[in-house]
Protein backbone atom coordinates (compact mmCIF):
# COMPACT_ATOMS: atom_id res chain seq x y z
CA UNK A 1 0.00 0.00 0.00
CA UNK A 2 1.41 3.39 -0.96
CA UNK A 3 0.24 6.17 1.32
CA UNK A 4 1.62 9.71 1.36
CA UNK A 5 1.44 11.62 4.64
CA UNK A 6 1.45 15.36 5.30
CA UNK A 7 1.64 17.14 8.64
CA UNK A 8 1.34 20.87 9.07
CA UNK A 9 0.41 23.51 11.58
CA UNK A 10 -2.80 25.56 11.65
CA UNK A 11 -4.54 26.73 9.50
CA UNK A 12 -5.29 24.10 6.85
CA UNK A 13 -3.86 24.91 3.43
CA UNK A 14 -3.39 22.94 0.20
CA UNK A 15 0.39 23.16 0.57
CA UNK A 16 2.24 22.55 3.83
CA UNK A 17 2.60 25.71 5.86
CA UNK A 18 6.05 26.49 7.27
CA UNK A 19 4.87 26.83 10.85
CA UNK A 20 1.93 26.62 13.22
CA UNK A 21 0.27 29.98 13.73
CA UNK A 22 0.83 31.73 17.05
CA UNK A 23 -2.91 31.38 17.77
CA UNK A 24 -2.83 27.56 17.55
CA UNK A 25 0.71 26.26 18.13
CA UNK A 26 -0.58 22.95 19.51
CA UNK A 27 -2.81 22.05 16.54
CA UNK A 28 -1.56 19.96 13.63
CA UNK A 29 -3.41 19.02 10.46
CA UNK A 30 -2.55 15.61 9.06
CA UNK A 31 -3.51 13.81 5.88
CA UNK A 32 -3.01 10.45 4.22
CA UNK A 33 -3.38 10.03 0.44
CA UNK A 34 -3.91 6.72 -1.33
CA UNK A 35 -1.36 6.91 -4.16
CA UNK A 36 -2.38 3.62 -5.74
CA UNK A 37 -4.92 2.71 -8.41
CA UNK A 38 -6.84 0.44 -6.02
CA UNK A 39 -9.01 1.24 -3.00
CA UNK A 40 -7.39 0.67 0.38
CA UNK A 41 -8.66 0.27 3.90
CA UNK A 42 -7.09 2.11 6.81
CA UNK A 43 -8.18 2.49 10.42
CA UNK A 44 -10.69 5.27 11.06
CA UNK A 45 -8.41 6.58 13.81
CA UNK A 46 -5.01 7.99 12.80
CA UNK A 47 -2.12 6.57 14.79
CA UNK A 48 -0.06 9.50 16.05
CA UNK A 49 2.88 8.95 18.38
CA UNK A 50 5.10 11.57 19.97
CA UNK A 51 8.84 11.10 20.05
CA UNK A 52 9.83 8.26 22.34
CA UNK A 53 6.83 8.74 24.64
CA UNK A 54 4.52 5.79 25.30
CA UNK A 55 1.03 5.80 23.82
CA UNK A 56 -0.77 7.55 20.99
CA UNK A 57 -3.15 10.47 20.57
CA UNK A 58 -6.59 9.44 21.82
CA UNK A 59 -9.57 9.65 19.43
CA UNK A 60 -11.97 12.54 19.97
CA UNK A 61 -14.77 11.66 20.10
CA UNK A 62 -13.85 8.34 21.73
CA UNK A 63 -14.35 5.33 19.46
CA UNK A 64 -13.09 1.86 18.72
CA UNK A 65 -10.98 0.83 15.77
CA UNK A 66 -12.94 0.33 12.53
CA UNK A 67 -12.23 0.34 8.78
CA UNK A 68 -12.09 3.55 6.77
CA UNK A 69 -12.17 3.11 2.99
CA UNK A 70 -9.91 5.31 0.90
CA UNK A 71 -10.51 5.37 -2.88
CA UNK A 72 -7.59 5.59 -5.34
CA UNK A 73 -6.13 9.10 -5.28
CA UNK A 74 -8.32 10.13 -2.31
CA UNK A 75 -7.06 11.90 0.77
CA UNK A 76 -8.21 11.50 4.39
CA UNK A 77 -7.76 14.39 6.83
CA UNK A 78 -7.57 14.67 10.62
CA UNK A 79 -6.73 17.26 13.25
CA UNK A 80 -4.35 16.54 16.14
CA UNK A 81 -4.36 18.60 19.33
CA UNK A 82 -0.99 17.98 20.94
CA UNK A 83 -2.02 19.74 24.15
CA UNK A 84 -5.52 19.44 25.65
CA UNK A 85 -6.78 20.66 28.98
CA UNK A 86 -4.44 22.62 31.20
CA UNK A 87 -0.88 21.43 30.80
CA UNK A 88 1.04 21.07 34.00
CA UNK A 89 4.74 21.68 34.47
CA UNK A 90 5.16 17.97 33.65
CA UNK A 91 3.98 18.50 30.03
CA UNK A 92 6.56 16.99 27.72
CA UNK A 93 8.30 18.31 24.61
CA UNK A 94 9.36 16.01 21.75
CA UNK A 95 11.53 16.45 18.67
CA UNK A 96 9.31 14.44 16.30
CA UNK A 97 5.94 12.81 15.74
CA UNK A 98 5.06 9.73 13.74
CA UNK A 99 1.81 9.46 11.77
CA UNK A 100 0.31 6.22 10.44
CA UNK A 101 -3.04 5.58 8.78
CA UNK A 102 -3.37 2.28 10.60
CA UNK A 103 -1.73 0.90 13.76
CA UNK A 104 -0.22 -1.95 11.72
CA UNK A 105 1.70 0.55 9.52
CA UNK A 106 5.09 2.00 10.40
CA UNK A 107 3.92 5.44 9.28
CA UNK A 108 6.11 8.43 8.61
CA UNK A 109 8.24 10.43 11.00
CA UNK A 110 8.04 14.24 10.96
CA UNK A 111 10.75 16.21 12.77
CA UNK A 112 9.54 19.21 14.75
CA UNK A 113 11.54 21.65 12.64
CA UNK A 114 10.10 20.20 9.41
CA UNK A 115 6.53 20.98 10.49
CA UNK A 116 7.39 24.42 11.81
CA UNK A 117 7.19 23.71 15.52
CA UNK A 118 8.93 26.11 17.89
CA UNK A 119 12.68 25.56 18.37
CA UNK A 120 11.94 23.95 21.72
CA UNK A 121 9.93 21.15 20.02
CA UNK A 122 6.36 19.89 20.02
CA UNK A 123 4.54 20.24 23.34
CA UNK A 124 2.57 17.17 24.41
CA UNK A 125 -0.09 16.86 27.11
CA UNK A 126 -3.01 14.42 26.77
CA UNK A 127 -3.02 14.61 22.94
CA UNK A 128 -6.15 13.87 20.91
CA UNK A 129 -6.94 13.25 17.25
CA UNK A 130 -10.12 13.44 15.22
CA UNK A 131 -11.18 10.50 13.12
CA UNK A 132 -10.13 10.49 9.48
CA UNK A 133 -12.59 12.47 7.34
CA UNK A 134 -12.93 13.13 3.60
CA UNK A 135 -12.50 16.93 3.77
CA UNK A 136 -9.98 19.21 5.49
CA UNK A 137 -12.53 21.20 7.48
N, C-alpha and C positions, 0 to 999 in steps of 0.2 A: 504494500500500500504506500503510495507516495502522497504525503501530506506536507503542505508548506505552512509554517507558523509565522505569525507576526505578533509582536508585543509593542505597545506604545503607551505613552502617557495620555491623559485627558487633554483636549477633547478628541473625539473620534474624527479621523480624517482618512481619505483614501490612501494617502501615502504616510509612512511612519513619521511621526513628529519627533523633533530632536529632543524634546524634554517634556516632562509633566508640567502642567501649568501651576503657578504658585497657589491657585485656588484649590487644586485637587492633587497634591503631590503623592497621595497614597492610593490613587485610582489608576489602574492599568486596563487598557482595552486589548483583548487578545482575539486572534482569529486562527482558524484552521481551514485550509483550502484543499479540496480533493483534486489533485493534479493528474488523475488518471482518466481513462475513457469509460470506466465502469463505476457503478454506484459502490459506496463503501458504508460500513456501519461503524460508528464510534460510540463511545459512552455519552449519555446526555449531560454528564457532569465533566467539565474539563479537569484534568489532573494538574494542579499547580503546586510545586514544591519550592521551598525557599532556602537557598544555600544548602548547608549541611544540617539544617534543623529537621527534627522528626515531624512527620505529619504533612498534610496537604491543606489547601484552602477548603473550608467547609461549604457545601452548597447552600445558597440562599435564594429561594426558600428551601428548607430541608427536604430531601428526597432520597430515594434509593437509586442505585445504578439501574439503567435501562438503555436500550438501543436508541441511537439517533441516526437517521439515514441521511447520508450526504451524497447528492447526485454528482455526476462527473462535472468538474469545473465549478462546483458550488462552494461557497464559503460559509462557515458557521462562526458566530461571534459570541463573545462573553465579556463580562466586566468583572475585574478582580479588585476588591478593596483589601489592600495589604494591612490596613489598620482599621479596626472597628471598635466601637466603644471608647472608653477613655484609657489610653495607653498609660501604663505605670512606668516607673523608672526601669523596670525589668524588660521593657519592650526591646526586641532584638533588632539588629541591623545586619543585612546580608549583602554579599557582593554579586549574587546572581539568583535568578529564578529558573526553573525548568517547567516547560509547558508541554503537556501531552494530551491528545484527543481521547485517549483511553488509558486506563491504568496499566494495561498490558504493553503499552508502547514505551519506548525510552524517551520520546519527546525531544525537545530542543532546548538547549541552555541559552539564556540571554544574560549577558553581563550587565550589571547596573549601569555602567557608563554607556553601553550601547543603546539602552532604552531611555537615556536622559535622566536617570535618577541623580539626586544630589551627590556630590563627591563623597559624602559619608556612607552612601549605600542606600539600600531599600529597607525602609522601616517595616517591621512585622509585629503585629499584635492581633491575635484572633482573626486571621484573614478569612475572607469569604469570596465565593465566586458565584455568578449567576449560572444558570444552565446555558448550554449552547442554544442559540437562536438564529433564525435565518437572515436577520437584518441587524445592522450596527446599533440602532437605537432601541 
